[in-house]
């Protein structure tokens, strides 16, 4: 939300700004938008610390602005899902402010309190417990200390969540992206987690047995509205764990970060993840190479190579699964690098910077640590033009603009038929046109000579895709085959898509 388009010059993207760019998204061929958090929040963690589930954060506008945006998106055939954080709230939430007043407050059991904490750790490091001196009890926070976990074993919390879901579904949203949804504390505080080789094993604080029942409630509530969609963020790198949360009564799809978060390019690793998802996942997997939580695809996987980035795009739009594209990938946006502590806005980046200093590292070494762990490196403003602030804003930006914006922006690339923008546009148009690429099963899925090859079929039609990350090669097409994109002389970091 904050980095797409700023309509009022305050340096933050907003609903009026996004609404003004809907024609661009329609022209690109986009059929759905996932909005990162926009509810009222102190934004300790970029809005993932919700203070009020029913109020639009004034940074992004008001309910009327949201309603207008939603109406205009739907008018263009674009569906909208919203990020919803149900694991915790901000301490600024009225629920928590009431809960901390006394042990017999009606909201006390909306959160988790203990006289003596166990050994569970925060995802951000250190203990997951913080003493509240008002009543001399500890509250549980799986994430930042300013974000208190909800007590899902309290039926009142479950009722509140159902009302929240219904409120936004009634408002017209097409579904939800559920943040760290398998972290819900549904069974209360259990035993200490065991330790292995100095690391805590998260046996009891994640994937509690009641999580699936909570998901069933969420899905049943959403299913009461026609044609809605749920994608879940599951905090696990085990595909067998991901699999158990994807079904008709749980989540429609789940993010597989084994695929999406590959730290460095490897064609074989990408293929192995595709093969693993095909063998293990019972429904469609998700396909993505970028998000707000990882370095940008252009730098992490494509090594700054536009042809390589286009080849990776060809894969996610033609392989079996639901593709997600992080804003700016269609113009090849790069990471931004912080050159001072002040330029690191993200919690993790600042924390690692400070920890590095405590370990007696130099400020320069600490800055490297901060940049390494700073998720904000991928969140710089969308580059619309060569104007100041990349056309994102007329006055300022909440975070620095990438220095290459004058040459790398939408206005420039839309004039170049050979640009990465047009590659994305062609691929999206092809996927939208060909049902095989939307619904087809794999007839083959192979890795050969650093090429990823697959054939998909649906209702008697077949499409084959070859993405070549190896040496240039000549492709012999089957008799009667029709090339949809690409050419038979397949150069390195190129793809060919043909129907036969």
C-alpha positions as CSV (number, residue, x, y, z in Angstrom):
1,X,0.0,0.0,0.0
2,X,2.5,2.7,1.0
3,X,4.7,2.5,-2.0
4,X,2.3,2.4,-5.0
5,X,0.9,5.9,-5.7
6,X,0.6,8.9,-3.4
7,X,-2.3,11.2,-4.3
8,X,-1.9,14.0,-1.7
9,X,1.9,14.5,-1.4
10,X,2.3,13.2,2.2
11,X,4.8,10.6,0.9
12,X,2.6,7.5,1.4
13,X,0.6,5.6,-1.2
14,X,-3.1,5.7,-0.7
15,X,-6.4,4.5,-2.1
16,X,-6.9,7.5,-4.3
17,X,-3.4,6.9,-5.7
18,X,-4.1,3.3,-6.5
19,X,-7.5,4.1,-8.0
20,X,-5.7,6.5,-10.4
21,X,-3.5,3.6,-11.6
22,X,-6.3,1.0,-12.2
23,X,-6.3,1.7,-16.0
24,X,-2.6,0.9,-16.0
25,X,-3.3,-2.4,-14.2
26,X,-6.1,-3.2,-16.5
27,X,-3.9,-2.5,-19.6
28,X,-1.3,-4.8,-18.1
29,X,-3.9,-7.6,-17.9
30,X,-4.1,-7.9,-14.1
31,X,-7.1,-9.7,-12.8
32,X,-6.6,-9.4,-9.0
33,X,-4.9,-7.2,-6.5
34,X,-3.6,-8.2,-3.1
35,X,-3.5,-5.2,-0.7
36,X,-1.0,-5.3,2.1
37,X,-2.4,-4.0,5.4
38,X,-4.4,-0.8,5.3
39,X,-6.3,-0.9,8.6
40,X,-5.7,1.6,11.4
41,X,-2.2,0.9,12.9
42,X,0.7,2.6,14.5
43,X,2.7,0.8,11.8
44,X,5.4,-0.6,14.0
45,X,5.5,-3.5,11.5
46,X,4.2,-1.9,8.3
47,X,0.5,-2.2,9.3
48,X,0.7,-5.9,10.5
49,X,0.1,-4.5,13.9
50,X,-3.7,-3.7,13.7
51,X,-5.2,-1.2,16.1
52,X,-8.7,-1.3,14.7
53,X,-10.1,-4.0,12.4
54,X,-13.0,-1.7,11.2
55,X,-11.2,1.5,10.4
56,X,-9.1,2.5,7.4
57,X,-5.8,4.0,8.5
58,X,-6.0,7.7,7.7
59,X,-2.6,7.5,5.9
60,X,-4.4,5.6,3.1
61,X,-7.6,7.6,3.1
62,X,-11.1,6.8,4.4
63,X,-13.8,4.2,3.9
64,X,-15.3,6.3,1.0
65,X,-11.9,6.2,-0.7
66,X,-11.7,2.5,-0.2
67,X,-15.3,1.9,-1.5
68,X,-14.5,4.0,-4.6
69,X,-11.3,2.1,-5.3
70,X,-13.2,-1.3,-4.9
71,X,-16.0,-0.2,-7.2
72,X,-13.6,1.0,-9.8
73,X,-11.5,-2.1,-9.6
74,X,-14.6,-4.3,-10.0
75,X,-15.7,-2.2,-12.9
76,X,-12.5,-3.2,-14.7
77,X,-12.8,-6.9,-13.9
78,X,-10.2,-6.7,-11.2
79,X,-10.8,-8.6,-7.9
80,X,-9.3,-7.4,-4.6
81,X,-8.1,-9.4,-1.6
82,X,-7.0,-7.8,1.6
83,X,-4.2,-8.7,4.0
84,X,-5.8,-9.7,7.4
85,X,-3.8,-10.2,10.5
86,X,-5.6,-12.5,13.0
87,X,-2.7,-13.7,15.1
88,X,-2.1,-10.6,17.1
89,X,-3.1,-6.9,17.5
90,X,-1.2,-3.8,18.2
91,X,-1.0,-2.8,21.9
92,X,-2.8,0.3,20.8
93,X,-5.9,-1.7,20.1
94,X,-8.9,-0.8,22.3
95,X,-9.1,-4.5,23.1
96,X,-5.6,-4.6,24.6
97,X,-6.0,-1.2,26.3
98,X,-9.1,-2.6,28.1
99,X,-7.4,-6.0,28.8
100,X,-4.5,-4.5,30.6
101,X,-6.7,-2.5,33.0
102,X,-7.4,-5.4,35.4
103,X,-7.4,-9.2,35.6
104,X,-11.2,-9.3,35.6
105,X,-11.7,-6.9,32.7
106,X,-14.0,-8.5,30.0
107,X,-11.3,-8.2,27.4
108,X,-8.6,-9.7,29.6
109,X,-8.9,-13.2,28.0
110,X,-8.8,-11.8,24.5
111,X,-5.0,-12.1,25.1
112,X,-2.7,-14.5,26.8
113,X,-1.4,-13.7,30.2
114,X,0.9,-15.7,32.6
115,X,2.4,-15.1,36.0
116,X,5.4,-17.1,35.0
117,X,6.4,-17.4,31.3
118,X,7.7,-20.5,29.6
119,X,10.7,-20.6,27.2
120,X,8.8,-19.7,23.9
121,X,10.7,-17.3,21.7
122,X,9.6,-14.3,19.7
123,X,10.0,-14.6,15.9
124,X,12.0,-11.3,16.1
125,X,14.4,-12.8,18.7
126,X,14.5,-13.1,22.5
127,X,11.6,-14.1,24.7
128,X,8.0,-14.0,23.5
129,X,6.9,-12.7,26.9
130,X,6.8,-9.1,28.2
131,X,5.9,-8.0,31.7
132,X,3.0,-5.6,32.0
133,X,3.5,-3.8,35.4
134,X,-0.2,-2.8,35.7
135,X,-1.1,-6.2,37.0
136,X,2.3,-7.8,37.2
137,X,1.6,-10.4,34.6
138,X,3.4,-11.3,31.3
139,X,1.6,-11.1,28.0
140,X,2.5,-13.3,25.0
141,X,3.8,-11.8,21.8
142,X,5.1,-14.1,19.1
143,X,6.3,-11.1,17.1
144,X,7.2,-7.6,18.2
145,X,6.8,-6.7,21.8
146,X,4.2,-4.0,20.8
147,X,2.0,-6.7,19.1
148,X,0.1,-8.9,21.6
149,X,-1.1,-12.4,20.5
150,X,-4.8,-13.1,20.5
151,X,-6.2,-16.0,22.6
152,X,-8.0,-18.2,20.1
153,X,-9.2,-20.6,22.8
154,X,-11.6,-17.8,23.9
155,X,-14.9,-18.2,22.0
156,X,-15.4,-14.4,22.2
157,X,-12.3,-13.9,20.1
158,X,-13.6,-16.4,17.5
159,X,-16.9,-14.5,17.4
160,X,-15.1,-11.2,17.0
161,X,-13.0,-12.5,14.0
162,X,-16.2,-13.8,12.3
163,X,-17.7,-10.4,12.6
164,X,-14.6,-8.8,11.1
165,X,-14.6,-11.2,8.2
166,X,-18.3,-10.5,7.5
167,X,-17.8,-6.7,7.7
168,X,-15.2,-6.7,5.0
169,X,-17.0,-9.3,2.8
170,X,-20.1,-7.2,3.1
171,X,-18.0,-4.2,2.0
172,X,-17.2,-6.2,-1.2
173,X,-13.7,-7.6,-0.9
174,X,-13.1,-10.8,-2.9
175,X,-11.1,-12.6,-0.2
176,X,-8.2,-12.5,2.2
177,X,-4.5,-13.1,2.5
178,X,-4.2,-14.5,6.0
179,X,-0.9,-13.6,7.7
180,X,1.1,-16.3,9.6
181,X,-2.2,-18.1,10.1
182,X,-0.7,-21.3,11.4
183,X,0.8,-19.4,14.4
184,X,-2.6,-18.9,16.0
185,X,-2.6,-19.8,19.7
186,X,-5.7,-22.0,19.8
187,X,-4.8,-24.5,22.5
188,X,-3.3,-22.1,25.1
189,X,0.3,-22.1,26.4
190,X,1.7,-25.6,26.4
191,X,5.0,-27.1,27.5
192,X,8.4,-25.5,26.9
193,X,9.8,-26.0,23.4
194,X,12.8,-28.4,23.3
195,X,16.2,-27.3,22.3
196,X,18.5,-28.9,19.7
197,X,22.0,-27.7,18.9
198,X,21.3,-24.4,20.7
199,X,18.2,-23.7,18.7
200,X,14.6,-23.9,19.9
201,X,12.4,-26.4,18.1
202,X,8.9,-24.9,17.7
203,X,6.9,-28.0,18.6
204,X,4.2,-26.4,20.7
205,X,3.9,-22.7,19.8
206,X,3.2,-23.2,16.1
207,X,0.7,-25.6,14.3
208,X,-1.3,-26.2,17.4
209,X,-4.0,-28.8,17.0
210,X,-6.9,-26.3,17.1
211,X,-5.5,-24.2,14.2
212,X,-7.4,-26.3,11.6
213,X,-10.7,-25.8,13.4
214,X,-10.0,-22.1,13.4
215,X,-9.4,-22.2,9.7
216,X,-12.6,-24.2,9.1
217,X,-14.5,-21.4,10.8
218,X,-12.8,-18.8,8.7
219,X,-13.4,-20.7,5.4
220,X,-17.1,-21.4,6.3
221,X,-17.6,-17.7,6.9
222,X,-16.0,-16.8,3.7
223,X,-17.8,-19.5,1.7
224,X,-21.2,-18.0,2.7
225,X,-20.3,-15.3,0.1
226,X,-20.1,-16.5,-3.5
227,X,-16.8,-16.6,-5.5
228,X,-14.4,-15.6,-2.7
229,X,-10.8,-16.6,-2.2
230,X,-8.3,-17.3,0.6
231,X,-4.6,-17.5,0.4
232,X,-2.7,-18.4,3.6
233,X,0.8,-17.5,4.7
234,X,2.1,-20.6,6.5
235,X,5.2,-20.2,8.6
236,X,7.0,-23.4,7.6
237,X,9.6,-24.6,5.1
238,X,8.1,-28.1,5.0
239,X,5.9,-28.8,2.1
240,X,4.1,-31.6,4.0
241,X,3.1,-28.9,6.5
242,X,1.8,-26.6,3.8
243,X,-0.1,-29.5,2.2
244,X,-2.2,-30.1,5.3
245,X,-3.7,-26.6,5.3
246,X,-4.8,-26.6,1.7
247,X,-8.2,-28.1,1.1
248,X,-11.8,-27.2,0.3
249,X,-12.6,-26.6,4.0
250,X,-9.4,-24.9,5.0
251,X,-7.4,-22.6,2.6
252,X,-7.7,-22.3,-1.2
253,X,-4.0,-21.9,-1.7
254,X,-0.9,-21.4,0.5
255,X,2.3,-19.6,-0.2
256,X,5.3,-22.0,-0.7
257,X,8.3,-20.0,0.3
258,X,10.6,-22.9,-0.6
259,X,9.8,-21.9,-4.2
260,X,9.2,-18.2,-3.8
261,X,12.1,-17.4,-1.5
262,X,14.9,-19.2,-3.2
263,X,17.9,-17.1,-2.1
264,X,20.0,-17.4,-5.3
265,X,19.4,-18.5,-8.8
266,X,19.4,-22.3,-9.5
267,X,17.4,-23.6,-12.4
268,X,17.6,-27.1,-10.9
269,X,16.4,-25.9,-7.5
270,X,13.5,-24.1,-9.2
271,X,12.6,-27.3,-11.1
272,X,12.9,-29.4,-8.0
273,X,10.4,-27.2,-6.2
274,X,8.0,-27.3,-9.1
275,X,8.3,-31.1,-9.0
276,X,7.9,-31.3,-5.3
277,X,4.7,-29.2,-5.4
278,X,3.3,-31.4,-8.2
279,X,4.0,-34.5,-6.2
280,X,2.8,-33.3,-2.8
281,X,0.2,-30.5,-3.2
282,X,-3.3,-31.7,-3.7
283,X,-4.5,-28.4,-5.2
284,X,-2.9,-25.6,-7.2
285,X,0.4,-24.3,-5.8
286,X,1.3,-20.6,-5.7
287,X,4.0,-19.3,-8.1
288,X,5.9,-16.2,-7.1
289,X,9.5,-14.9,-7.0
290,X,9.0,-11.6,-5.1
291,X,7.2,-10.1,-2.1
292,X,7.6,-7.4,0.5
293,X,9.5,-9.8,2.7
294,X,12.4,-10.6,0.5
295,X,15.0,-9.0,-1.8
296,X,13.6,-8.2,-5.3
297,X,13.7,-10.9,-8.0
298,X,15.7,-8.8,-10.4
299,X,18.7,-8.8,-8.0
300,X,18.2,-12.0,-6.1
301,X,17.5,-14.4,-9.0
302,X,18.0,-12.5,-12.3
303,X,21.4,-11.0,-11.4
304,X,20.2,-7.7,-13.0
305,X,19.7,-9.5,-16.3
306,X,16.4,-8.5,-18.0
307,X,16.2,-11.5,-20.2
308,X,16.7,-13.8,-17.2
309,X,13.9,-11.9,-15.4
310,X,11.7,-12.3,-18.4
311,X,12.4,-16.1,-18.5
312,X,11.5,-16.4,-14.8
313,X,8.3,-14.5,-15.5
314,X,7.5,-16.9,-18.4
315,X,7.7,-19.7,-15.9
316,X,5.3,-18.3,-13.3
317,X,2.7,-17.4,-15.9
318,X,2.8,-20.8,-17.7
319,X,3.5,-23.4,-15.0
320,X,0.7,-25.0,-13.0
321,X,-0.3,-22.7,-10.2
322,X,-1.6,-19.3,-9.2
323,X,0.9,-16.6,-10.1
324,X,1.5,-13.6,-7.8
325,X,3.6,-10.6,-9.1
326,X,5.1,-8.1,-6.7
327,X,4.6,-4.5,-7.9
328,X,7.4,-3.2,-10.0
329,X,8.6,-6.7,-11.2
330,X,7.0,-5.9,-14.6
331,X,9.5,-3.0,-15.0
332,X,12.4,-4.8,-13.5
333,X,12.7,-2.8,-10.3
334,X,15.9,-3.3,-8.1
335,X,16.5,-3.4,-4.4
336,X,17.5,-0.2,-2.6
337,X,20.5,-0.1,-0.3
338,X,20.5,1.9,3.0
339,X,23.6,4.0,3.4
340,X,22.9,5.0,7.0
341,X,21.0,3.6,10.0
342,X,18.3,6.2,9.5
343,X,17.6,4.8,6.0
344,X,16.8,1.4,7.5
345,X,13.1,1.6,8.3
346,X,12.4,-2.0,9.0
347,X,12.4,-3.6,12.5
348,X,14.6,-6.5,11.5
349,X,17.1,-4.4,9.7
350,X,17.5,-2.0,12.7
351,X,17.6,-4.8,15.2
352,X,20.4,-6.6,13.3
353,X,22.3,-3.3,12.9
354,X,22.2,-2.8,16.7
355,X,23.1,-6.4,17.5
356,X,26.1,-6.1,15.2
357,X,27.3,-3.0,17.1
358,X,26.8,-4.8,20.4
359,X,29.1,-7.5,19.0
360,X,31.7,-4.8,18.6
361,X,31.5,-4.7,14.8
362,X,32.3,-1.4,13.1
363,X,29.4,0.9,12.0
364,X,30.2,-0.1,8.4
365,X,29.9,-3.8,9.3
366,X,26.7,-3.1,11.2
367,X,25.3,-1.4,8.2
368,X,26.0,-4.5,6.1
369,X,24.1,-6.6,8.6
370,X,21.2,-4.1,8.6
371,X,21.0,-4.2,4.8
372,X,21.2,-7.9,4.8
373,X,18.2,-8.3,7.1
374,X,16.3,-5.2,6.0
375,X,13.0,-6.2,4.3
376,X,12.5,-2.6,3.1
377,X,15.1,-3.1,0.4
378,X,12.3,-4.3,-1.9
379,X,9.7,-1.7,-0.8
380,X,10.8,1.5,-2.6
381,X,8.2,3.5,-4.5
382,X,6.8,2.3,-7.8
383,X,8.6,4.1,-10.6
384,X,6.0,5.7,-12.8
385,X,8.1,8.4,-14.6
386,X,11.4,10.4,-14.6
387,X,9.8,13.1,-12.6
388,X,11.0,13.8,-9.1
389,X,10.2,11.0,-6.7
390,X,9.7,8.7,-9.7
391,X,6.2,10.1,-10.2
392,X,5.1,8.3,-7.1
393,X,4.5,11.5,-5.2
394,X,4.7,15.2,-6.0
395,X,6.5,16.2,-2.7
396,X,8.2,13.4,-0.8
397,X,8.5,9.6,-0.2
398,X,8.3,7.6,3.0
399,X,11.4,5.7,1.9
400,X,14.1,6.4,-0.6
401,X,13.4,6.1,-4.3
402,X,15.6,3.7,-6.3
403,X,18.4,5.8,-8.0
404,X,17.7,4.3,-11.4
405,X,14.1,5.7,-11.7
406,X,14.9,8.2,-14.5
407,X,15.7,5.5,-17.0
408,X,13.7,2.6,-15.5
409,X,10.1,3.6,-15.2
410,X,6.6,2.9,-16.6
411,X,6.5,5.9,-18.9
412,X,9.8,5.0,-20.6
413,X,9.2,1.2,-20.8
414,X,5.7,1.5,-22.3
415,X,7.3,3.2,-25.3
416,X,9.7,0.3,-25.9
417,X,8.1,-2.8,-27.5
418,X,11.2,-4.9,-26.5
419,X,11.1,-3.9,-22.8
420,X,10.4,-6.3,-19.9
421,X,7.1,-4.5,-19.4
422,X,5.9,-5.8,-22.8
423,X,7.2,-9.3,-22.0
424,X,5.0,-9.3,-18.9
425,X,2.0,-7.9,-20.9
426,X,2.4,-10.6,-23.5
427,X,2.7,-13.3,-20.9
428,X,-0.3,-12.1,-18.9
429,X,-2.4,-11.8,-22.1
430,X,-1.5,-15.3,-23.1
431,X,-2.4,-16.8,-19.7
432,X,-5.7,-14.9,-19.7
433,X,-6.5,-16.2,-23.2
434,X,-5.4,-19.9,-22.9
435,X,-7.4,-22.1,-20.6
436,X,-4.6,-24.7,-20.7
437,X,-2.4,-22.2,-18.8
438,X,-5.0,-21.6,-16.2
439,X,-6.4,-25.1,-15.6
440,X,-4.2,-27.6,-17.4
441,X,-2.5,-30.5,-15.7
442,X,1.1,-31.6,-16.4
443,X,1.6,-34.3,-19.0
444,X,5.3,-34.0,-18.5
445,X,7.6,-32.0,-16.2
446,X,11.3,-32.4,-16.9
447,X,14.7,-30.8,-16.4
448,X,17.4,-31.3,-19.0
449,X,20.5,-29.4,-20.0
450,X,19.6,-26.6,-17.6
451,X,16.2,-26.3,-19.3
452,X,12.9,-26.5,-17.5
453,X,10.3,-28.2,-19.8
454,X,6.7,-29.0,-19.3
455,X,3.6,-29.8,-21.3
456,X,0.1,-29.0,-19.9
457,X,-3.2,-30.2,-21.2
458,X,-6.9,-29.2,-20.8
459,X,-10.0,-30.2,-22.7
460,X,-8.0,-31.7,-25.6
461,X,-5.6,-28.9,-26.0
462,X,-1.8,-29.1,-25.2
463,X,0.8,-26.3,-24.6
464,X,4.5,-27.0,-24.2
465,X,6.9,-24.5,-22.5
466,X,10.6,-24.7,-22.6
467,X,12.5,-22.2,-20.4
468,X,16.2,-22.3,-21.3
469,X,18.8,-21.3,-18.7
470,X,21.5,-23.3,-20.5
471,X,23.4,-23.1,-23.7
472,X,21.7,-21.8,-26.9
473,X,19.8,-24.6,-28.7
474,X,17.6,-25.3,-31.7
475,X,14.1,-26.6,-30.8
476,X,12.4,-29.0,-33.2
477,X,8.7,-28.5,-33.0
478,X,6.1,-31.3,-33.4
479,X,4.3,-31.3,-36.8
480,X,1.5,-28.8,-36.9
481,X,2.7,-27.0,-33.7
482,X,1.9,-23.3,-33.4
483,X,4.4,-20.9,-31.7
484,X,2.6,-18.7,-29.2
485,X,5.6,-16.8,-27.9
486,X,9.3,-17.1,-28.6
487,X,11.3,-18.7,-31.4
488,X,12.8,-22.1,-32.2
489,X,16.4,-20.8,-31.8
490,X,16.3,-20.8,-28.1
491,X,19.1,-18.6,-26.6
492,X,20.2,-18.6,-23.0
493,X,17.6,-17.1,-20.6
494,X,14.9,-17.4,-23.2
495,X,11.6,-19.3,-23.4
496,X,9.4,-20.8,-26.1
497,X,5.7,-21.5,-25.7
498,X,3.9,-23.5,-28.4
499,X,0.5,-25.2,-28.8
500,X,0.2,-28.7,-30.4
